Amino acid sequence: MTVLTNRQRRLRRRRRVRARVTGSAERPRLSVYRSNRGVFAQLIDDGSGRTVAAVNWVEADLRKLTASEQAKRAGELLA
């Protein structure tokens, strides 16, 4: 029986989702990473391989907020 670390589990989930989900210029893919300290989100166009927009918890607007408020505000900034 193989025991996976948290990182290995996250990478396995990421590979499974990425096999099915692709982003286009009209409808980019949303990639969210939640760490213990904050939230990172990107809109990605897989056709050209570029990040369209990104938001990070370190930004001045998000740094002073609680975790749930950070996530809500990050979504508003990306929209």
Secondary structure, DSSP 8 states (H G I E B T S, - for coil): -----HHHHHHHHHHHHHTT----SSS-EEEEEE-SS-EEEEEEETTTTEEEEEEETTSHHHHTS-HHHHHHHHHHHH-
